[in-house]
């Protein structure tokens, strides 16, 4: 499914290169960049290029997109030498879960011990 960008969405603007970001990886449908407020030594956000506000807005036919987000996170962790020591993947959905930008994004966190429960 081809989702259009939203003009008022920060991550859509990053995808369109209207807002600068430290880009780590890119595919035809995904963009990965460093979080501006990192919670770990390695904190990368992986976003679809089309606008999907939350996980609640995912369509069944987009399930493979989330899988590709996870695989890109794995590849980034491997490329930056923290896959073997461990990393965490987080998808927040809506305000009470901590989502602050309403564009689906996967957090890739690594480079330190990540305690449980997370918060």
URKATA-V257997 format. One record per backbone hydrogen bond with DSSP energy under -0.5 kcal/mol. NH is the residue of the N-H (numbers start at 1). CO is the residue of the C=O. If there is no record, write none. Layout:
nh = {NH NH}
co = {CO CO}
//
This chain:
nh = {3 9 10 13 14 15 16 17 18 19 23 24 25 27 31 32 33 34 35 38 42 43 44 45 46 47 47 48 49 51 52 57 58 62 63 65 66 67 68 69 70 71 72 73 74 75 76 77 78 79 80 81 82 83 86 88 90 92 97 98 99 102 103 104 106 107 107 108 109 109 110 111 115}
co = {1 6 8 9 10 11 12 14 13 13 21 32 32 30 47 25 45 22 43 35 110 41 108 33 106 31 45 104 29 4 50 54 55 59 60 62 62 63 64 65 66 67 68 69 70 71 72 73 74 75 76 78 77 77 82 109 107 105 94 95 94 100 101 52 46 90 105 44 88 107 42 86 113}
//
